[in-house]
Amino acid sequence: MATISNGGLVKGRGYSAGYAMSQAANTSPRPNSFHERNYRSRQNFDTLSLRSLRLADGPLPPTAMADDRYSVISEQLDPVGHRPLYKSQGNGGFARSYTFERQMSAGSATKAASEWLEGGEVTQSRTIRAPAMRTLQRFQSNNRSRLSTGSFGGVPAASQVGVGGSYLGMVEHGSRAPSVRSLAESSHHLQDQRSMEMYNGHSTLLSHQSGGFDDIDLPSAVKYLIASDPNLQVLGAAYLQHKCYSDSNAKKQARSLQAMPKLVKLFNSPNQEVQRHATGAMRNLIYDNVENKLALVEENGIYELMRTLREPDDELRKNVTGILWNLSSSDNLKDRLARDTLEQLTDLVLVPLSGLGGSGVIQQNPSEAEIFYNSTGFLRNLSSASQQTRQKMRECHGLVDSMIHYVNSSLEVGKSEDKSVENAVCVLRNLSYRLYDEMPPSSLQRLEGHRRNNSSMVTGELVGCFSPQSKKAREHYMNADIVTFTEVSKDPKGMEWLWNPQIVGIYNRLLQRCELNKHTTEAASGALQNITAGDRRWAGVLSRLALEQERILNPVLDRVRTADHHQLRSLTGLIRNLSRHARNKDEMSTKVVSHLIEKLPGSVGDKSPPADVIVNIIAVLNNLVVESPMAARDIVYFDGLRKLFYIKKRRDSSDNEKSSRAAASLLGNMWQYTKLHRDFKMKGYRKEDFLGL
């Protein structure tokens, strides 16, 4: 039987053959439980994983909150390169901090920033001179040495590194991109500040030269941006980059001085060092500043950035992709960014650097690794936007293929912990959000097959000349599943990867091999949660594939031991879906009940996971109990009754009320097993306890 979990991607024929064998071995009809009518009304317990959205200051999208099928989403990132990278130490030098932070997935409610850190921060500091300061000091030194001759020192040919330069390449993503709180959308409109301060003649320049530029200020720096001498343009941009490192007032003043349009015009200057410093200054100017981001876009900045991205200079491309990533943290810009950048970014960065467009092997130098990292972070943010943007990303030629190829190639060479892998998996998770609702109708019809052509089929309706529960009807449906499975497994392209059976193996290998980066495993389980959610035929097919061929339950249960709530949300959501579609509920019960009961609180002092995790766990138990007496027996054996009654009685909040109702439903179904009544009474519980509200 062909598998994915222990090797590379397999061909569709072998994969479908393995699935067919699995299908043939499970022909027993689904039993009708006597309390099935109670269960039917609660089939919305199955969950989908929400897309990789950012940590929001405001409420999550209404669709995420209104539908229990969708779990939490992976966070939006603000990249390392977009954070100003240098801070003054007061001694003329700058400290570059490499911060390893815990970056969490956004939950159903906004958390304080401190809650997203695990065990604080571990920082490593080294004193280096920021690029902007080096440029200023170089000019000062040149001017002083030439003051006696009246000449003006030119810029050395050696390139200076802009913000996010080669120093970041040295650590190769060793620093976790810091998670940020979402920027609250400003209700203020950007004022029309079109008046431009005029450069008042060459005499001002001479006065600064004679002073060695010790008295340079923001107005002077902005004027230098429109000077005819590229040396002065570099100086002006470098000063802005330095001054706007973390000074919000300087950023505001620079915008009022019309620095934004001047810098945009320098993005495609014929002088490469001007380009580098102009883009470096822009990275600092727009960091954590919504108004400056809007100003950049209004000045046709996106178009100019995409022109600049075609330049062969890696330092410049790092700045450009860093700016794009920073822009993508603003929700109101995501749709426009997707419209104006996706195709070019995919062709210029994603395809060549993922290894998809060449030999098939990832070959990146440190600068290219940072460019790719910035680009995947940008996509990660965009993919959390609207349905329209998600669909555009799915349809963008080469985008999904690049993500799949990069992840699979990284797994093959043992780099599952790579930060770009994390971003890529989050993108795939996001694009799997509401997949069956948003995929092209022709694709959905192909996956659903003939059995779903008439959704109004009632229980007593015949299939040909057979009843729906007859052996012939079951064989008819199974054969249709196998035929569809074989067709879908062949040579996936583009968005087809998102629902292709082979992707289940990729996610499974991530769960097994990624030990350190819990964000990657959370995204992988969330993606699996998305493609197994709901009552669609294909969700059931992929669920059974994951359980029976990929044997995914063991690695998932290993992860459930975590105390991390965000991982628990996606993991328990996935188990919830698998428990619904599993054919052998008895076998699944023996594997999962004890693990899940252990996570439930049983008294006031117990550590308790979030309410949505508790509801997921109870939903899994309910899915198993309605068809498996072994599940009910194991709940009793592993002290589950005490915990369920505690949860049922705990109604002191809206969240607890929700978990209380779920517990009451499960207990009501457990009472239907008359053979267990003696065990119930031995533990001190009566019929009223099980059936009462």
JOLINGI-V521161 format. One record per backbone hydrogen bond with DSSP energy under -0.5 kcal/mol. CO is the residue of the C=O (numbers start at 1). NH is the residue of the N-H. E is the energy in kcal/mol with one decimal. If there is no record, write none. Layout:
BEGIN
co=[CO/CO]
nh=[NH/NH]
e=[E/E]
END
This chain:
BEGIN
co=[4/11/12/13/14/14/15/16/17/18/19/20/21/23/31/33/35/35/36/37/39/40/42/43/48/51/54/55/61/61/62/63/66/67/69/69/71/72/73/75/76/76/77/79/79/80/87/93/94/94/95/95/96/97/98/99/99/100/101/102/106/109/112/113/114/117/121/122/124/126/126/128/130/131/132/133/134/135/136/137/138/139/140/141/142/143/144/146/146/146/151/162/165/165/166/167/168/168/168/171/178/180/191/192/198/199/201/201/202/203/204/205/206/207/208/209/211/213/217/218/219/220/221/222/223/224/228/229/229/230/231/232/233/234/235/236/237/238/239/240/242/246/247/248/249/250/251/252/253/254/255/258/259/260/261/262/263/263/264/266/270/271/272/273/274/275/276/277/278/279/280/281/282/283/286/289/290/291/292/293/294/295/296/297/300/301/302/303/304/305/306/307/308/313/314/315/316/317/318/319/320/321/322/323/324/326/327/329/330/330/331/331/333/334/335/336/337/338/341/342/343/344/345/345/346/349/350/351/351/351/352/355/361/365/366/367/368/369/370/371/372/373/374/375/376/377/378/379/381/382/386/387/388/389/390/391/392/393/396/396/398/399/400/401/402/403/404/405/406/407/408/409/410/411/415/418/419/420/421/422/423/424/425/426/426/427/428/429/430/432/434/435/440/440/441/442/443/444/445/449/450/453/454/458/461/462/463/463/466/467/470/471/472/473/474/475/476/477/478/479/480/481/482/483/484/485/486/487/493/494/495/496/496/497/500/500/501/501/502/503/504/505/506/507/508/509/510/513/516/517/517/518/519/520/521/522/523/524/525/526/526/527/528/530/536/537/538/539/540/541/542/543/544/544/545/545/546/551/552/553/554/555/556/557/558/559/563/564/565/566/567/568/569/570/571/572/573/573/574/575/576/577/578/583/584/585/586/587/588/588/589/592/593/594/595/596/596/597/599/603/610/610/611/612/613/614/615/616/617/618/619/620/621/622/624/624/628/628/629/630/631/632/633/634/635/635/636/639/640/641/642/643/644/645/646/649/653/654/655/656/657/658/659/660/661/662/663/664/665/666/667/669/670/672/673/674/676/677/678/679/680/681/686/686/687/688]
nh=[7/15/16/17/2/18/19/20/21/22/23/24/25/26/33/36/38/39/40/41/42/43/45/46/71/53/56/182/64/65/66/67/68/70/48/71/50/50/106/54/55/180/79/82/83/83/95/89/96/128/87/97/126/99/124/101/176/122/103/104/73/107/115/116/117/119/123/100/98/96/128/94/134/135/136/137/138/139/140/141/142/143/144/145/146/147/147/149/150/151/153/165/168/169/170/171/171/172/173/174/78/55/193/194/200/201/204/205/206/207/208/209/210/211/213/212/214/216/221/222/223/224/225/225/226/227/230/232/233/234/235/236/237/238/239/240/241/242/243/244/245/248/251/252/253/254/255/256/257/259/258/262/263/264/265/266/266/267/267/269/272/275/276/277/278/279/280/281/282/283/284/285/286/287/289/293/294/295/296/297/298/299/301/300/304/305/306/307/308/309/310/310/311/317/318/319/320/321/322/323/324/325/326/327/328/329/330/331/333/334/334/335/337/338/339/340/341/342/345/346/347/348/349/350/351/353/354/355/356/357/355/360/363/369/370/371/372/373/374/375/376/377/378/379/380/381/382/383/384/385/390/391/392/393/394/395/396/396/399/400/402/403/404/405/406/407/408/409/410/411/412/413/415/414/418/422/423/424/425/426/427/428/429/52/430/431/432/432/433/435/438/439/443/444/445/446/447/448/449/452/453/455/457/461/468/464/465/466/463/470/474/475/476/477/478/479/480/481/482/483/484/485/486/487/488/489/490/490/496/497/498/499/500/500/503/504/504/505/506/507/508/509/510/511/512/513/514/515/518/520/521/522/523/524/525/526/527/528/529/49/530/531/532/533/540/541/542/543/544/545/546/547/548/549/549/550/552/554/556/557/558/559/560/561/561/562/565/568/569/570/571/572/573/574/575/576/47/577/578/579/580/581/582/585/588/589/590/591/591/592/593/596/597/598/599/599/600/600/609/606/613/614/615/616/617/618/619/620/621/622/623/624/625/626/627/628/631/632/633/634/635/636/637/638/640/641/639/643/644/645/646/647/648/649/650/651/657/658/659/660/661/662/663/664/665/666/667/668/669/670/671/672/673/674/676/677/680/681/682/683/685/684/689/690/691/692]
e=[-2.2/-2.0/-2.9/-2.0/-0.7/-2.1/-2.0/-2.5/-2.2/-2.0/-2.6/-2.7/-1.5/-1.6/-0.7/-1.8/-0.9/-1.2/-2.5/-0.7/-2.2/-1.2/-1.3/-1.1/-6.0/-2.1/-0.7/-1.9/-1.2/-1.2/-2.1/-0.9/-0.5/-1.6/-9.9/-0.5/-0.8/-0.7/-0.8/-0.5/-0.6/-0.5/-0.5/-0.7/-1.3/-0.5/-2.4/-1.8/-0.5/-3.1/-1.2/-0.6/-1.1/-0.8/-1.2/-0.8/-0.6/-0.8/-0.6/-0.6/-0.9/-0.5/-1.5/-1.4/-1.1/-0.7/-0.6/-1.3/-2.0/-2.2/-0.7/-1.7/-2.4/-2.2/-2.1/-2.8/-2.2/-2.3/-2.5/-2.5/-2.6/-2.8/-2.3/-2.0/-1.3/-0.7/-0.6/-1.0/-1.1/-0.9/-0.5/-0.9/-1.4/-0.9/-1.5/-0.8/-0.7/-1.0/-0.6/-1.0/-1.1/-0.5/-1.3/-0.6/-0.5/-0.6/-0.8/-0.6/-1.9/-2.0/-1.9/-2.4/-2.4/-1.2/-2.1/-1.5/-1.2/-1.2/-2.6/-2.7/-1.9/-2.0/-0.8/-0.7/-1.5/-1.5/-0.6/-0.7/-1.6/-2.5/-2.0/-2.9/-2.5/-2.8/-2.5/-2.0/-2.5/-2.2/-3.3/-2.5/-1.2/-0.9/-1.9/-2.1/-2.7/-2.7/-1.9/-2.1/-1.6/-2.5/-1.6/-1.0/-2.6/-2.3/-1.8/-0.8/-0.9/-0.6/-1.3/-1.7/-0.6/-1.9/-2.4/-2.3/-2.5/-2.5/-2.2/-2.5/-1.9/-1.8/-1.4/-2.3/-2.2/-0.8/-1.7/-1.7/-2.4/-2.4/-2.3/-2.1/-2.7/-1.4/-1.9/-1.5/-1.7/-2.5/-2.2/-1.7/-2.3/-2.0/-0.5/-1.1/-2.2/-2.0/-2.3/-1.7/-2.4/-2.5/-2.0/-2.5/-2.3/-2.2/-2.1/-2.8/-1.9/-1.5/-1.8/-0.6/-1.8/-0.7/-1.0/-0.5/-2.7/-2.7/-2.1/-2.2/-1.7/-1.2/-3.0/-2.5/-2.2/-2.9/-2.3/-1.8/-2.8/-2.4/-1.7/-0.5/-0.9/-1.7/-0.6/-0.9/-0.6/-2.6/-1.7/-2.2/-2.6/-2.2/-2.9/-2.2/-2.5/-2.1/-2.2/-2.2/-2.2/-1.8/-2.3/-2.6/-1.5/-2.1/-2.4/-2.6/-2.0/-2.3/-2.5/-2.0/-0.9/-0.5/-1.8/-0.6/-1.9/-1.9/-2.6/-2.8/-2.4/-2.3/-2.8/-2.6/-2.3/-2.1/-1.8/-1.3/-3.4/-1.2/-1.3/-1.8/-2.2/-2.6/-2.8/-2.2/-2.2/-2.3/-2.5/-0.5/-2.6/-2.6/-0.9/-0.6/-1.4/-1.7/-1.7/-1.8/-0.6/-2.2/-2.6/-1.6/-1.9/-2.8/-2.1/-1.0/-1.3/-0.6/-1.5/-1.5/-0.6/-0.7/-0.5/-2.1/-3.8/-1.7/-2.1/-2.4/-2.0/-2.4/-2.4/-2.5/-1.9/-2.2/-2.3/-2.3/-2.4/-2.8/-2.4/-2.0/-2.8/-1.9/-0.6/-0.9/-2.0/-1.9/-1.7/-1.0/-0.7/-0.6/-1.7/-0.5/-1.1/-0.7/-1.2/-2.4/-2.2/-2.3/-1.9/-2.1/-1.8/-2.6/-2.2/-1.0/-1.4/-0.6/-1.4/-2.0/-2.1/-2.4/-2.5/-2.2/-2.5/-2.2/-2.1/-0.5/-1.9/-2.0/-1.0/-1.0/-1.4/-2.0/-2.6/-1.8/-2.5/-2.1/-2.4/-2.1/-3.0/-0.5/-1.8/-2.3/-2.4/-0.5/-1.8/-2.8/-2.2/-1.4/-1.3/-0.5/-0.8/-2.1/-0.6/-2.1/-1.9/-1.4/-2.7/-2.7/-1.7/-2.1/-2.4/-2.0/-0.5/-1.6/-2.6/-2.7/-1.0/-1.7/-1.6/-1.0/-1.8/-2.3/-1.9/-0.8/-0.6/-2.1/-1.9/-2.3/-2.8/-1.6/-0.6/-1.0/-0.5/-1.3/-0.6/-1.2/-0.6/-2.0/-2.7/-2.0/-2.5/-2.6/-2.4/-2.2/-2.3/-2.4/-2.6/-1.8/-2.8/-2.1/-1.3/-1.8/-0.7/-1.2/-2.5/-2.6/-2.0/-1.7/-2.4/-2.6/-3.2/-0.6/-1.4/-0.9/-2.7/-2.7/-1.7/-2.3/-2.5/-1.9/-0.9/-1.0/-2.3/-1.6/-1.9/-2.3/-2.1/-1.8/-2.3/-2.4/-2.1/-2.1/-2.6/-2.1/-1.8/-2.1/-1.7/-0.9/-1.7/-1.3/-1.8/-1.6/-2.3/-2.5/-2.1/-1.2/-2.2/-1.4/-0.6/-1.3/-2.5/-2.2]
END
